[in-house]
Amino acid sequence: MPAIGSKITLSAAASSSGLAIADIDLIKGAFYTVAEYTDLAQIPSNRLMDKQIVWVEDADATYQLTITPANPPVTFTDTYTWAEFSGFGSGGGGGSGDITAVIAGAGLSDGGFSGNVTLNVATGSGITISGDKVTAVASDGITVDSNGISVNTGSNHFINGVIDLAIFQQTGSVYNTTNDLGVTGSLTLRKDDGNGALAVYSGSIKTFEITGDGLLKLVSQSSTPTAIAGALYLDTDYNLYIGQE
């Protein structure tokens, strides 16, 4: 069994037993092996040391870690940066070229570790919102071609997220909404053609209008409505009544 002094040492019996006393993956600064380059970011920070070396299987190369300590108030957490390690010479990750890998970062796809590689813009997926559910759908929000990157206005991502969720929907030449609207600031109506600037309908009947000239226009009523204090009523003979209590 280990004896604890200035350092942990093994007794002769423990040394000769050949038994493993710890998993190397749990030892800080251990020489790791990971399957993919992206797995480097998944190693817990409390098991990493500055200048630590890790073998990356899909890159067929070793990578070395540089830890930049936090520097308040500029940064408040340590920064972990991986770079290919060339200290072993040939066969250990040290090639003769300047660039040995092209890794796809955020928003990109593809790349590679050898040969001719290409980075592509990852167009991603859109979303569908239905009731209390948000569902990812395979609908590209952008289009990438030889001419550049453009918004795919025909995609479900654009239609569901921009057009269908807009407050006003176009019907012919008119934009309508069934939403309740509230104005907390001032409201200005600008009239530029021959129609009324503001009209109120009850079903298909226009009951109230403000003309483009700023005139208040009441529609004459064929039957006398119930009087309401302060309300105006115009009969078919154009007699104007004001309701009172």
N, C-alpha and C positions, 0 to 999 in steps of 0.2 A: 504494500500500500504506500501511497505518497507520504513523505515526511515534510512538514511545513517548517521552513526556516526562513532564510533570506530569499529563498526560492523553493519551488516545489521540485523535489527529486524523487526518483523511484528507488525502492529497495531492490536488492539483488534478485529477490524472488519475483517481484513485479516486472523487472527488466527482462528476465529470462522467460517469462510466461508467454510473451508474444501477444498479449491481449491489448486491444485498442482501448484507451481510456477516454477518448473524446472524438467526436465527429469533427473533422477539419473544417466543415462548413460553418461550425459554430465558433471558430477561433478568429478573433480579430486579426486582420493582416494576413490571413491564410491565402494560399494560392488557389484561386477559384477556377472552375471551368463552367461556362454557361453555353447554352445551345445557340442563342441568337444575340446579335448586338444589342437589341432593345432590352434584353434581360439584364444588362448592366445596371439600368436604372432601377431594377427591382431588388437589388442587393441592399439589405438594411444598412443604414449609415453607421450604426454602432458596431458593425463588423468590418468596417473599411478603415484603412490608414492611408495617409499621404504616400504617394509613389508605389502603391500596391499594384501588382500585376495580375491580370486575369486572362485566361485563354478563352477566345470566342470561336466556337466550332464552325458556324456558318461562314465566318470571315477567314477561317484558317490562319488566325493571327493572334498575337497577344496585344492587350491594351493596358496602358498604365494610367493610374488615377492621379489627378492633381486636385488637392483640396485647398481652396482659397478661404481662409477664415472670414467670418463675418466682420464687417467694418462699419458699425453704427456711427452716424445715422444713415449712411449710404446703403448698407445691407445689414440685415439682422439674422441671417442664417448662412451657414457655410455653403459654398458653391462647389459642386463635384463635376469635374471635367475629365472625360476619357479621351486619350489619344493613342494611336497605334505605337507600340513599343518596338524600337529597332536596336536595342542594346545587345540582343543575342546574335546579331549578324544575319547571314543567310539562313533561311529555314525557320527563323524565330519571329518573323514579322518584318524584317528589314529588307525591303526591296530596293531596286536601283532607281525607280521612278519617284517623282515628287508626290504624286497622289496615288494612294493604294486602295482607296475605297470612296464610293459616293453613297452617302446614307440619306435616305429620304427623311426630311424633317417634317414638322407640322404642316399639314395642308398639301403634302407631296406624297407620291407613291413611286414604286419601282426603285431604281438605283441598283448597285451591285458592288462586288469586291474585285472583279477582274473583267478583262475584255472591254468592249464598247458598251457603255451603259447609258441609259436615258432616264431623266427625272420627269415625271408627269404631274400635272396638277390634279389632285384628288377632288373630283367634282362632288363627292359626298352624296347624302340622301336628304330628301325633304321630310316633312312631318305632316301628319294628318291629325287634326284636333276634332274629337267627337265626344260630346258630353264631358265626362270626367277622365277621358283617356287621351293620351298622346302616343301616337303610333308612328314609327319610322316607316317610310315607304321608299322604294327604289325609284326616285325621281330626281334627276340632276337639276340643281338650281342654276348651274352655269353651263355654258357651252364653250369648249376649247377646240380651236382648229388652227390651221396655219396662219390665219389672219390675226389671232389674238384670243382674248377671253371676253365673252359677252354674257349678259343675263339671258337665260333661257325662259322667255316669257310664256312659252307654251307648256312648261313643265308643271306637274302637280304642285311642286314646291312653291312656285311663284303664284299660281292661281289660288291655291288654298291659303297661302300665307299672306298674300298681298291683295289680290282682287276680291276673293270671296269674303275676306274679313274686313274689307273696307266699309266705312259707315254708309256711303251712298253707292247704290248700284244703278247702272245705266239701263234705262228702258227706252229704246228709240232715241229721241233727242233730249230726253228728260232724265235727270238723276233723282232717284227716290230713296227713301229710307223708312223703315218701320221702327227705328230706334227712337227712344226718348232723348231729346236734345236739351242740354242746359247751357246757358251762357252766363259766365261769371263776370265778364268784362262788358264793354260796350258792343252793340250790334249795329252794323251799318248795312243798309240795302242800297245797292246801286242799280238804277234802271237805265238800260241802254236801248230798248226797243219800244214798240207801241203797246205792249201788254201791261197789265197791272204790276206794280212793284211788289205787292203783297196781297194774297187772296186767301180766304178761309172758306172751306166747303163743308157742307153737311151732306154726306153722300155725294151725289153728282150735282147738287145745287150750291152755287156760290152765294154765300150769305153776307160776306163782308169783303171789302177791297180798299186798298190805298193805291190810287192811280200813280202813273209816272210823274204827274204834276204835283203830287203831294195832297190830292183831294181825298177826303174820306167818303167812301161810297157805300151806302146801305142798300140792300135789296128789299124792295117792297114786299110785305107779307100779305097773303090773301086772307089769313085769319088772325085774329088778335091773340098774341101770345100772353102767357102769364106774366104779369108785371113783376119786374125785379128792380129794387131800388137802385137808381143811377144808370139803369140800362136804357138804351135808345131803341125806338121802334118806329118804322116807316110803313104807313099803310099804302094801299093801292092808289089812294088819292094824293099821295105824297104829303100827308099830314105827319108831322114828327112829334112823337110822344116821349116823355122822360119819366121812367118809373120812379115812384116815391113810396115811402113807408106810410 
